[in-house]
Structure formats: structure tokens, C-alpha cells
Amino acid sequence: MIGPSSSARELPGAIRVVSAASTHVGHVRATNEDSFLDAAPIYLVADGMGGHNAGEVASAIAVEEFEKLTLGPPVTIEQLGDALRSAARRIGEVGGGGMLSAGTTVALVATMVIDDIAYWVVLNLGDSRVYRLSDEIFEQVSVDHSVVQELMDRGEITPQEALRHPHRHMVTRALGGGPDSEPDYWLIPAEIGDRILICSDGLSGEVDDATIERLLRSPASVEIVCDDLVELALAAGGHDNVTVVVLEAAASTPGTDRAGDGAAEQPGELVEIDEDTLPRPIPGSAAS
């Protein structure tokens, strides 16, 4: 088991982002093809796919490309797209197709300041997920790019049937895993008290949303929440690699000097959000 890692970053409006991450190979898989990035201002989970070690390589490439953005000036939305395309090119060179072909999901959250407003910027490809807890709202922000999600959207199967469907692990979009690698984007204003979870399907496939919400609402630190989520996935069977990153928008320490911490206004156009990619309330939660 790797983790938890942790980091912190200041944003305007007296917001301090704290984070932690943890990953585990699980009880069934021989290798861990998940990779994660926990380095302000970018937080990412990538779940690799492909024969031999191709999946592990693909997810690592995704992390490498986005990690470069954490070393320079404040990140823009355009740079996120550039990193995605660069990763796709590199992943496309791995294996050369067939059983050796490589691909990876990407679920990413970046903290960004646009017009003096702090945002969670969410990017998603595949079925790794981003959840948000904000006051009474608990929602899955990302929309799975998967066969079972499309079946549910058409009303052909229920969410309960999706959990047991033989094609539940088949994704319809991935980075480097086929022709469709167009991500969905969301921009959500960050508020003190928000908690964001980024996870591979090794968590969401083992632990139900109600339990995830309960842990995110607990007063425990993000490090403890990370560990508890991973342990629950393992206790439920650990059939897949499991990786989680948890962010929290906490109140800044009074008198903290944020000069030079990368919180200056960041250029970038607001991304138009399609209706079918709006955050989805969790059935039975306060938001639904």
C-alpha cells in the first residue's frame, strides 16, 4: 500500500486546500496499474488498461504530463488540454496495438483562479470518478464514460443491475485507448468546507455511494479518510487496484501570507458545459 501523501495550498477567499492520496494493488491483481498525482494545483487518478505492463505505463505517462504543470506558473485550462493531448500521443506509441495496446482513464481536479474566484476545475475521461461534498450537497460530478452508464441513460438497466452487468468494466472513452479521447470539463466554485474525492473504480465498484458520503462527512482528516476508503474497498473484496485522492477546502490560518504561492489570477476561458455532463445528484442524498 502506498500513502497517504499529503499537501496544502492557499487560494483566494481565505481558502486553504489540503489533500491526501492512497493506493493499493488490491487482493486479486498482480500489479497496480493505477497512478495518482497529489501536487498542487493538480490532483489526478489514472486507471491504466492494456496487456502486459501497458496499462501501468499509460497511467504513469498521464501523471508525468500533468505533473509538469505543477512546476511552472499558474495552470490554465488550455494547458490542461495540451497535457492531455501530449499524454495521448505518448500512450499511442506504447505497444503498437493489439493485446499490447495501452490506455488509461483520467479523473482530474485542478484548483484555478479565474476573475478572482477560486474554482475546482474537473476533467474526466473514462470511469474513474470525481465526487463533491459541499454542505448538504453530495454528488458525482463526473459522468462515467462506460457501456453500463449508456445503458442506464437509455433506461435499459437500473443502477443495481449495472453493478452486476458483465460489461461494467468496459469504458467508451479513454486516453490512448481508442479514437474517442475527448474529455468532459466542469468548473465549480470552491467554498470552505468542500471535500472532493477522486477515485478509480476499484473504490466505486466496491463501496456504495452512501458509505462514501458518510466517510467524506466524517470529521476525520483527509489522510484518515483516504486510508478508511481504501480499507473498505479491500474489505469488500479488493477485486481491482484501488486509488483515492481527497481534497478539502479549509479555512486559512489568520495572517497567512499567500504572496508568491501561485494564487494569482489565472487566465483561461470558462468552458461551456453540455447538459448531459452536469453533476449528477446521488439517489437518496440531500441533493436529490
VOPA-282058 format. One line per field, with one value per residue (C-alpha): residue number from 1; residue in three letters; x negated, y negated, z negated. Coordinates in steps of 0.1 Angstrom, whole numbers, plus 5000, padded with zeros to 4 digits. Layout:
residues N
seq	NUM, ...
type	ALA, ...
px	X, ...
py	Y, ...
pz	Z, ...
***
This chain:
residues 288
seq	1, 2, 3, 4, 5, 6, 7, 8, 9, 10, 11, 12, 13, 14, 15, 16, 17, 18, 19, 20, 21, 22, 23, 24, 25, 26, 27, 28, 29, 30, 31, 32, 33, 34, 35, 36, 37, 38, 39, 40, 41, 42, 43, 44, 45, 46, 47, 48, 49, 50, 51, 52, 53, 54, 55, 56, 57, 58, 59, 60, 61, 62, 63, 64, 65, 66, 67, 68, 69, 70, 71, 72, 73, 74, 75, 76, 77, 78, 79, 80, 81, 82, 83, 84, 85, 86, 87, 88, 89, 90, 91, 92, 93, 94, 95, 96, 97, 98, 99, 100, 101, 102, 103, 104, 105, 106, 107, 108, 109, 110, 111, 112, 113, 114, 115, 116, 117, 118, 119, 120, 121, 122, 123, 124, 125, 126, 127, 128, 129, 130, 131, 132, 133, 134, 135, 136, 137, 138, 139, 140, 141, 142, 143, 144, 145, 146, 147, 148, 149, 150, 151, 152, 153, 154, 155, 156, 157, 158, 159, 160, 161, 162, 163, 164, 165, 166, 167, 168, 169, 170, 171, 172, 173, 174, 175, 176, 177, 178, 179, 180, 181, 182, 183, 184, 185, 186, 187, 188, 189, 190, 191, 192, 193, 194, 195, 196, 197, 198, 199, 200, 201, 202, 203, 204, 205, 206, 207, 208, 209, 210, 211, 212, 213, 214, 215, 216, 217, 218, 219, 220, 221, 222, 223, 224, 225, 226, 227, 228, 229, 230, 231, 232, 233, 234, 235, 236, 237, 238, 239, 240, 241, 242, 243, 244, 245, 246, 247, 248, 249, 250, 251, 252, 253, 254, 255, 256, 257, 258, 259, 260, 261, 262, 263, 264, 265, 266, 267, 268, 269, 270, 271, 272, 273, 274, 275, 276, 277, 278, 279, 280, 281, 282, 283, 284, 285, 286, 287, 288
type	MET, ILE, GLY, PRO, SER, SER, SER, ALA, ARG, GLU, LEU, PRO, GLY, ALA, ILE, ARG, VAL, VAL, SER, ALA, ALA, SER, THR, HIS, VAL, GLY, HIS, VAL, ARG, ALA, THR, ASN, GLU, ASP, SER, PHE, LEU, ASP, ALA, ALA, PRO, ILE, TYR, LEU, VAL, ALA, ASP, GLY, MET, GLY, GLY, HIS, ASN, ALA, GLY, GLU, VAL, ALA, SER, ALA, ILE, ALA, VAL, GLU, GLU, PHE, GLU, LYS, LEU, THR, LEU, GLY, PRO, PRO, VAL, THR, ILE, GLU, GLN, LEU, GLY, ASP, ALA, LEU, ARG, SER, ALA, ALA, ARG, ARG, ILE, GLY, GLU, VAL, GLY, GLY, GLY, GLY, MET, LEU, SER, ALA, GLY, THR, THR, VAL, ALA, LEU, VAL, ALA, THR, MET, VAL, ILE, ASP, ASP, ILE, ALA, TYR, TRP, VAL, VAL, LEU, ASN, LEU, GLY, ASP, SER, ARG, VAL, TYR, ARG, LEU, SER, ASP, GLU, ILE, PHE, GLU, GLN, VAL, SER, VAL, ASP, HIS, SER, VAL, VAL, GLN, GLU, LEU, MET, ASP, ARG, GLY, GLU, ILE, THR, PRO, GLN, GLU, ALA, LEU, ARG, HIS, PRO, HIS, ARG, HIS, MET, VAL, THR, ARG, ALA, LEU, GLY, GLY, GLY, PRO, ASP, SER, GLU, PRO, ASP, TYR, TRP, LEU, ILE, PRO, ALA, GLU, ILE, GLY, ASP, ARG, ILE, LEU, ILE, CYS, SER, ASP, GLY, LEU, SER, GLY, GLU, VAL, ASP, ASP, ALA, THR, ILE, GLU, ARG, LEU, LEU, ARG, SER, PRO, ALA, SER, VAL, GLU, ILE, VAL, CYS, ASP, ASP, LEU, VAL, GLU, LEU, ALA, LEU, ALA, ALA, GLY, GLY, HIS, ASP, ASN, VAL, THR, VAL, VAL, VAL, LEU, GLU, ALA, ALA, ALA, SER, THR, PRO, GLY, THR, ASP, ARG, ALA, GLY, ASP, GLY, ALA, ALA, GLU, GLN, PRO, GLY, GLU, LEU, VAL, GLU, ILE, ASP, GLU, ASP, THR, LEU, PRO, ARG, PRO, ILE, PRO, GLY, SER, ALA, ALA, SER
px	5000, 4987, 4998, 5011, 4994, 5005, 5001, 5016, 5021, 5036, 5063, 5081, 5110, 5092, 5093, 5065, 5066, 5053, 5051, 5041, 5038, 5035, 5033, 5033, 5029, 5059, 5063, 5066, 5044, 5007, 4997, 5010, 5019, 5033, 5013, 5021, 5009, 5012, 4993, 5009, 5026, 5034, 5048, 5053, 5062, 5054, 5065, 5044, 5056, 5038, 5019, 4986, 4975, 4991, 5018, 4992, 4971, 5002, 5013, 4978, 4975, 5007, 4993, 4959, 4975, 4998, 4970, 4950, 4977, 4972, 4936, 4944, 4966, 5003, 5021, 5047, 5075, 5057, 5026, 5047, 5059, 5023, 5011, 5039, 5030, 4993, 5001, 5024, 4996, 4971, 4995, 5004, 4967, 4969, 4974, 4984, 5019, 5034, 5030, 5002, 5023, 5023, 5049, 5059, 5088, 5081, 5101, 5085, 5092, 5072, 5075, 5077, 5084, 5104, 5115, 5105, 5128, 5114, 5127, 5125, 5118, 5128, 5117, 5128, 5121, 5134, 5150, 5127, 5148, 5149, 5174, 5181, 5194, 5205, 5228, 5259, 5249, 5233, 5229, 5209, 5195, 5180, 5202, 5189, 5178, 5189, 5212, 5233, 5237, 5250, 5274, 5287, 5291, 5313, 5333, 5323, 5308, 5311, 5281, 5284, 5282, 5252, 5232, 5235, 5235, 5209, 5198, 5195, 5157, 5160, 5152, 5164, 5137, 5101, 5068, 5049, 5074, 5093, 5105, 5126, 5104, 5125, 5128, 5157, 5150, 5167, 5159, 5173, 5167, 5147, 5161, 5147, 5158, 5159, 5145, 5136, 5129, 5111, 5110, 5105, 5133, 5115, 5133, 5166, 5171, 5167, 5180, 5215, 5221, 5239, 5208, 5185, 5207, 5206, 5168, 5165, 5188, 5168, 5147, 5116, 5086, 5082, 5054, 5076, 5105, 5081, 5070, 5105, 5118, 5091, 5095, 5133, 5126, 5102, 5126, 5153, 5131, 5104, 5110, 5092, 5065, 5079, 5067, 5082, 5073, 5092, 5092, 5106, 5111, 5103, 5102, 5068, 5048, 5053, 5024, 5011, 4992, 5003, 4980, 4960, 4979, 4994, 5028, 5026, 5053, 5050, 5061, 5084, 5118, 5148, 5156, 5192, 5208, 5231, 5264, 5256, 5224, 5238, 5230, 5255, 5271, 5267, 5300, 5311, 5287, 5298, 5292, 5316
py	5000, 4965, 4935, 4914, 4885, 4850, 4814, 4779, 4748, 4714, 4699, 4665, 4660, 4674, 4709, 4734, 4767, 4797, 4831, 4867, 4898, 4935, 4965, 5003, 5032, 5050, 5087, 5101, 5082, 5089, 5054, 5019, 5002, 4971, 4939, 4907, 4871, 4852, 4820, 4786, 4773, 4807, 4838, 4868, 4905, 4926, 4963, 4980, 5006, 5028, 5061, 5069, 5037, 5013, 5001, 4993, 4974, 4955, 4942, 4932, 4912, 4893, 4884, 4874, 4850, 4833, 4832, 4809, 4782, 4782, 4770, 4737, 4707, 4709, 4735, 4726, 4747, 4746, 4762, 4790, 4797, 4796, 4820, 4844, 4844, 4848, 4878, 4893, 4891, 4908, 4935, 4941, 4951, 4978, 5014, 5007, 5020, 5055, 5070, 5046, 5015, 4991, 4967, 4951, 4933, 4898, 4881, 4848, 4818, 4786, 4756, 4725, 4688, 4670, 4634, 4636, 4666, 4700, 4729, 4767, 4775, 4811, 4831, 4867, 4895, 4930, 4944, 4931, 4906, 4873, 4868, 4835, 4829, 4793, 4785, 4806, 4815, 4848, 4855, 4874, 4846, 4867, 4888, 4923, 4930, 4966, 4991, 4995, 4957, 4955, 4984, 4967, 4934, 4952, 4968, 5003, 5013, 5000, 4988, 5020, 5041, 5021, 5033, 5069, 5063, 5083, 5052, 5030, 5025, 5015, 4978, 4959, 4932, 4934, 4916, 4935, 4964, 4956, 4929, 4911, 4893, 4861, 4852, 4836, 4805, 4788, 4756, 4754, 4725, 4737, 4730, 4735, 4769, 4786, 4821, 4836, 4873, 4886, 4924, 4953, 4978, 5000, 4979, 4971, 5007, 5020, 4993, 4978, 4941, 4938, 4952, 4928, 4899, 4910, 4911, 4877, 4862, 4875, 4850, 4872, 4857, 4862, 4886, 4908, 4906, 4918, 4948, 4957, 4956, 4979, 5003, 5005, 5014, 5041, 5055, 5056, 5079, 5057, 5072, 5043, 5018, 4990, 4954, 4923, 4887, 4865, 4827, 4803, 4766, 4755, 4720, 4704, 4697, 4660, 4638, 4663, 4645, 4660, 4639, 4660, 4692, 4694, 4680, 4651, 4647, 4674, 4667, 4691, 4691, 4706, 4739, 4744, 4773, 4796, 4805, 4842, 4836, 4817, 4831, 4858, 4859, 4893, 4911, 4908, 4879, 4845, 4831, 4854
pz	5000, 5009, 4990, 4977, 4993, 4983, 4995, 4989, 5010, 5004, 5026, 5025, 5001, 4971, 4986, 4979, 4999, 4980, 4997, 4993, 5015, 5011, 5034, 5031, 5056, 5041, 5034, 5069, 5094, 5096, 5104, 5096, 5129, 5111, 5108, 5090, 5087, 5055, 5062, 5060, 5081, 5099, 5083, 5106, 5106, 5137, 5141, 5167, 5193, 5216, 5220, 5202, 5185, 5210, 5185, 5159, 5184, 5197, 5163, 5154, 5186, 5178, 5144, 5159, 5184, 5158, 5132, 5155, 5150, 5112, 5117, 5135, 5135, 5125, 5147, 5173, 5188, 5222, 5206, 5192, 5227, 5240, 5214, 5222, 5259, 5252, 5230, 5257, 5282, 5259, 5249, 5286, 5291, 5264, 5275, 5311, 5309, 5303, 5269, 5261, 5267, 5239, 5224, 5192, 5176, 5162, 5134, 5125, 5103, 5106, 5084, 5105, 5100, 5127, 5122, 5085, 5079, 5068, 5088, 5088, 5124, 5131, 5162, 5168, 5193, 5186, 5154, 5127, 5107, 5090, 5061, 5044, 5009, 5002, 4973, 4979, 5015, 5023, 5060, 5085, 5106, 5134, 5157, 5164, 5200, 5199, 5215, 5184, 5180, 5215, 5208, 5177, 5195, 5221, 5192, 5203, 5169, 5133, 5112, 5092, 5124, 5136, 5106, 5118, 5156, 5175, 5193, 5162, 5167, 5204, 5210, 5240, 5238, 5226, 5230, 5257, 5256, 5289, 5312, 5286, 5261, 5257, 5220, 5202, 5181, 5152, 5133, 5098, 5074, 5043, 5009, 4974, 4962, 4996, 4999, 5032, 5038, 5069, 5072, 5095, 5100, 5075, 5049, 5066, 5077, 5042, 5019, 5023, 5026, 4992, 4975, 4995, 4984, 4948, 4947, 4965, 4939, 4910, 4890, 4897, 4915, 4953, 4946, 4924, 4948, 4976, 4956, 4945, 4981, 4993, 4964, 4971, 5007, 4996, 4970, 4998, 5018, 5033, 5068, 5085, 5078, 5056, 5056, 5039, 5036, 5011, 5011, 4986, 4988, 4953, 4937, 4940, 4908, 4899, 4910, 4936, 4963, 4996, 5018, 5042, 5036, 5071, 5062, 5086, 5112, 5138, 5174, 5191, 5207, 5189, 5205, 5218, 5201, 5220, 5203, 5203, 5184, 5154, 5120, 5110, 5075, 5058, 5053, 5017, 5008, 4996, 5031, 5049
***
